[in-house]
Amino acid sequence: MVKISKGTHVKAKKGQILILVLILMAVGMIVMAPLFHYLNSSYDLGLSKITDTQAYYAVDAMIGKIFSDMYAGQDVYINNSAHPEYYSNASWLNGFQINTSIINSMQSPPPPSGSTADAGWIYMDPGCDLGLNSLASGTAYQHLFNISLTGGTTVTAHWYFQDNKAGSCSYYDNGKMWITYPNGSYTNGSPAVLSNGVSKAFNQSLSWTVPQNGSAVYTIHFQNLAVRGSGSGCPNGSRNFYDSGWVKKPTFSGIGDPTYTWVSIGNSSGGQVWQYQDYTITTTARRDNKDILKVTACVRQSPGPLVWWQQQNLAVVSWIVCYDPPCPGN
């Protein structure tokens, strides 16, 4: 018979405790590893949500700035084209880089609301009380009328003048009108000489429709090329350019009278004239060279920058928020 001493019994128990500790440690590792992973994932997710929220606030603040300019009657498309720094910023808010693109049309715009429908053409004085009154005759002289036009707008320049000192001498009230882009290129081809024939008043119109994405400040050119005929009753007995003082001064009409001078603008569709402007505004927040969030807003401004002096109304037709990765098609 083997006698088990007290010391031997204690050593046996110590061995069991070690096994139990190892088992508990293994179980702990099995349980704690996923728990730590979960906590780490939750932290990353929470940090990502905070970043997304901060990015949304930054984008929303920039779009709010754009809306503020629209309420003031500005053409934000022209603002963004001429001065991109207005709506893009390397460190705008919460440390985000903001980039904005604006186009002045919607792919599928809704029909205009009744409050802005059939508002009528806007008639403007191109300078009858200024340059056009004293416009000298000759290729070296022009009257320039700068005008801000939005995409889809139709502009018509109508010019009326006549010789009031012809006497027995025949006269030719010739002239040119044309429109140029900001860079000076022609919008309607090389300008042609416009004339109503011998001893008739100059009474001509020039119309052009701005492309949908062509909002800009354009220049309408008026050039007086009137000449006297040749004969005994004519000065110097030959055909010459004559002094602008011989030309009856043009008078402005605010209702489009065909025997007056005026410039009309409007957005014509389906036989009606609308006063509104549509914009698609896309603003993106970036951080660490990565797109965090993008918002695309389709907005209708009425009556729009054509009638900047009136109170403006904005209607947000759609508001699309895209997180990384970007929404398909954007």
C-alpha positions in Angstrom: 0.0 0.0 0.0 1.3 3.4 -1.1 1.1 6.1 1.4 0.2 9.6 0.0 1.7 12.3 2.0 0.3 15.8 2.4 3.0 17.3 0.2 2.1 15.0 -2.7 -1.6 16.0 -2.5 -0.7 19.7 -2.7 1.5 19.2 -5.7 -1.3 17.4 -7.5 -3.7 20.3 -6.9 -1.1 22.8 -8.1 -1.0 21.0 -11.4 -4.8 21.2 -11.8 -4.9 24.9 -11.1 -2.3 25.5 -13.9 -4.5 23.6 -16.3 -7.5 25.6 -15.3 -5.7 28.9 -15.7 -4.5 27.9 -19.2 -8.0 26.9 -20.2 -9.4 30.2 -18.9 -6.7 32.2 -20.7 -7.5 30.3 -24.0 -11.2 31.0 -23.5 -10.5 34.6 -22.8 -8.4 35.0 -25.9 -11.2 33.4 -27.9 -13.8 35.8 -26.4 -11.7 38.9 -26.1 -10.2 38.9 -29.6 -13.6 39.3 -31.4 -14.6 41.8 -28.7 -11.6 44.0 -29.3 -12.2 43.7 -33.0 -15.7 44.7 -32.5 -14.7 47.7 -30.4 -12.1 48.7 -32.9 -14.6 48.4 -35.8 -17.1 50.4 -33.8 -14.6 53.1 -33.2 -13.6 53.2 -36.9 -17.3 53.3 -37.9 -18.1 56.0 -35.4 -15.1 58.0 -36.6 -16.2 57.6 -40.2 -19.7 58.8 -39.3 -18.3 61.8 -37.6 -16.1 62.5 -40.7 -19.2 62.1 -43.0 -21.2 64.4 -40.8 -18.5 67.1 -40.8 -18.2 66.7 -44.5 -21.9 67.2 -45.0 -21.9 70.3 -42.8 -19.0 71.7 -45.0 -20.8 71.0 -48.2 -24.1 72.3 -46.9 -22.4 75.5 -45.8 -21.0 76.1 -49.3 -24.3 75.4 -51.0 -25.9 77.8 -48.5 -23.4 80.4 -49.7 -24.4 79.7 -53.3 -28.1 79.9 -52.4 -27.5 83.3 -50.8 -26.0 84.6 -54.0 -28.9 83.3 -56.0 -31.4 85.0 -53.6 -29.4 88.2 -54.4 -30.2 87.7 -58.1 -26.7 86.7 -59.2 -26.0 84.2 -62.0 -23.9 81.7 -60.0 -22.9 79.9 -63.2 -21.1 83.0 -64.4 -19.7 83.5 -60.9 -18.3 80.0 -60.9 -16.9 80.2 -64.4 -15.2 83.6 -64.0 -14.1 83.1 -60.4 -13.9 79.4 -59.4 -12.5 80.5 -56.0 -16.0 81.8 -55.1 -17.4 78.3 -54.5 -14.2 76.2 -54.2 -11.8 76.4 -51.2 -8.7 74.4 -50.2 -9.7 74.6 -46.5 -13.3 75.6 -46.3 -14.7 74.2 -43.1 -13.7 71.4 -40.7 -10.5 71.1 -42.7 -12.2 69.9 -45.9 -11.3 70.9 -49.4 -14.5 71.9 -51.3 -14.9 71.7 -55.0 -18.0 73.0 -56.8 -19.2 72.6 -60.4 -22.3 74.4 -61.7 -24.2 73.9 -65.0 -27.1 76.1 -65.8 -29.5 73.5 -67.0 -31.2 70.3 -65.7 -31.4 67.1 -67.7 -35.2 66.8 -67.1 -36.5 70.1 -65.8 -40.0 70.2 -64.5 -42.5 72.6 -66.1 -42.3 76.2 -64.9 -44.7 77.2 -62.1 -47.6 79.4 -62.9 -46.1 82.3 -61.0 -43.3 82.6 -63.5 -45.0 81.6 -66.7 -45.6 83.9 -69.6 -43.8 86.8 -67.8 -43.0 88.5 -71.1 -39.9 89.8 -72.8 -37.5 92.2 -71.1 -36.6 95.3 -73.1 -33.4 97.1 -72.5 -31.9 100.3 -73.8 -28.6 99.5 -75.6 -27.4 103.1 -75.2 -29.7 105.4 -77.2 -29.0 108.2 -74.7 -25.2 107.5 -74.8 -23.0 106.0 -77.5 -25.7 105.3 -80.1 -26.7 109.0 -80.2 -23.2 110.1 -81.4 -22.2 107.0 -83.3 -19.9 108.2 -86.0 -20.0 106.5 -89.4 -17.0 104.3 -90.5 -15.4 101.0 -89.8 -13.3 102.4 -87.0 -16.3 103.2 -84.9 -18.5 100.9 -82.9 -21.0 101.1 -80.1 -20.5 98.2 -77.6 -23.3 97.0 -75.4 -22.3 94.4 -72.8 -25.1 92.1 -71.5 -25.2 89.2 -69.2 -27.1 86.3 -70.8 -28.1 82.9 -69.3 -28.2 79.6 -71.1 -31.4 79.1 -73.3 -32.0 82.9 -73.5 -32.9 84.4 -76.8 -31.6 87.9 -77.4 -32.7 90.3 -80.1 -31.0 93.6 -81.0 -33.2 95.9 -83.1 -31.6 99.1 -84.5 -33.5 101.9 -86.3 -31.9 105.1 -87.7 -32.2 107.2 -90.8 -30.6 110.2 -92.7 -32.4 113.4 -91.8 -30.3 115.7 -94.0 -30.3 113.9 -97.3 -32.0 116.6 -99.3 -31.8 115.7 -103.0 -28.9 113.4 -102.4 -29.5 109.6 -102.1 -28.3 108.0 -99.0 -27.5 104.4 -97.8 -28.2 103.8 -94.2 -26.0 100.7 -93.9 -24.8 99.1 -90.7 -23.6 96.0 -89.0 -24.7 94.2 -85.8 -23.1 91.1 -84.3 -22.6 89.4 -81.0 -19.3 88.2 -79.6 -18.3 85.8 -76.8 -16.1 87.2 -74.0 -13.0 86.0 -75.9 -14.1 88.1 -79.0 -15.1 85.3 -81.3 -18.3 85.6 -83.3 -21.4 83.9 -82.2 -23.3 84.3 -85.4 -20.5 84.1 -88.0 -18.8 87.0 -89.7 -21.0 90.1 -89.5 -22.8 90.9 -92.7 -23.6 94.4 -93.9 -27.3 95.1 -93.3 -29.2 97.6 -95.4 -32.7 98.5 -96.4 -31.6 99.9 -99.8 -31.3 103.5 -101.2 -32.9 106.3 -99.2 -34.5 104.1 -96.7 -34.1 104.0 -92.9 -31.9 101.3 -91.3 -34.4 99.0 -89.6 -32.9 95.6 -88.8 -32.9 93.0 -86.1 -30.3 90.4 -85.0 -31.5 87.4 -82.9 -29.5 84.7 -81.3 -30.2 82.0 -78.7 -27.5 81.3 -76.1 -26.5 77.6 -75.7 -27.7 75.9 -72.5 -24.3 75.9 -70.9 -23.3 79.2 -72.5 -24.1 81.7 -69.7 -21.6 84.6 -69.9 -21.3 88.3 -70.4 -21.6 88.9 -74.2 -21.1 92.0 -76.3 -23.5 93.3 -78.9 -21.7 95.4 -81.6 -23.4 98.3 -83.4 -21.5 99.7 -86.4 -22.7 102.7 -88.5 -21.7 102.3 -92.2 -24.0 104.9 -93.6 -22.9 106.7 -96.8 -24.1 109.5 -99.0 -24.6 108.8 -102.7 -23.0 110.6 -105.6 -24.5 113.5 -107.6 -24.8 117.2 -107.9 -26.8 117.4 -104.7 -24.4 115.4 -102.7 -21.4 116.8 -100.6 -18.2 116.6 -102.6 -20.1 115.2 -105.5 -19.2 111.6 -104.6 -20.2 108.8 -102.4 -18.6 109.4 -98.9 -19.1 108.4 -95.3 -21.0 111.1 -93.6 -21.1 112.7 -90.2 -23.1 111.0 -87.5 -24.9 114.3 -87.0 -26.8 113.8 -90.2 -28.4 110.6 -88.9 -31.7 110.8 -87.0 -31.0 109.7 -83.5 -32.4 106.3 -82.5 -35.0 106.3 -79.7 -35.5 103.5 -77.2 -38.8 101.6 -77.0 -39.7 99.5 -74.0 -42.4 97.6 -75.8 -40.5 96.4 -78.9 -41.8 98.9 -81.4 -40.3 98.1 -84.8 -39.5 101.7 -85.6 -37.4 102.2 -82.4 -34.1 100.8 -81.0 -34.1 98.1 -78.3 -32.6 94.9 -77.0 -35.0 92.2 -75.8 -34.1 89.1 -73.8 -36.1 86.1 -72.5 -36.4 82.4 -72.4 -38.9 81.3 -75.0 -40.5 77.9 -75.0 -43.7 76.6 -76.5 -44.7 80.0 -77.6 -44.4 81.5 -74.1 -41.7 83.5 -72.4 -40.4 82.2 -69.1 -38.4 84.0 -66.5 -36.5 81.4 -64.5 -33.1 79.7 -64.5 -32.2 76.1 -63.7 -28.9 75.0 -62.1 -27.3 71.7 -61.3 -24.9 72.3 -58.5 -22.4 69.6 -57.5 -20.3 70.2 -54.4 -17.7 67.7 -53.2 -15.8 67.5 -49.8 -12.3 66.0 -49.9 -9.8 65.2 -47.2 -6.4 63.5 -47.6 -6.9 63.4 -51.4 -10.1 61.3 -51.0 -13.7 62.2 -51.8 -15.7 62.0 -48.6 -19.1 63.2 -49.7 -20.8 64.7 -52.7 -24.1 66.6 -52.9 -25.9 67.3 -56.2 -28.7 69.8 -56.0 -31.0 70.7 -58.9 -32.4 74.2 -58.2 -34.8 76.5 -60.0 -34.3 80.3 -59.5 -37.2 82.5 -60.5 -37.5 85.0 -62.0 -33.7 84.4 -62.2 -30.7 86.6 -63.0 -32.4 88.1 -66.1 -34.6 90.0 -63.7 -32.0 90.4 -60.9 -33.7 93.5 -59.4 -36.8 91.5 -58.3 -37.2 89.3 -55.3 -35.9 85.8 -56.1 -37.4 82.5 -55.2 -35.6 79.1 -55.1 -37.1 75.7 -55.5 -34.8 72.7 -54.7 -36.1 70.1 -57.2 -33.8 67.3 -56.0 -31.0 66.8 -53.4 -28.8 63.8 -53.8 -26.2 62.9 -51.2 -23.4 60.4 -52.2 -20.8 59.0 -49.8 -17.6 57.3 -50.8 -17.7 55.6 -53.3 -19.6 58.2 -55.4 -23.1 57.5 -56.6 -23.3 55.8 -60.0 -23.3 58.3 -62.9 -22.0 61.2 -60.8 
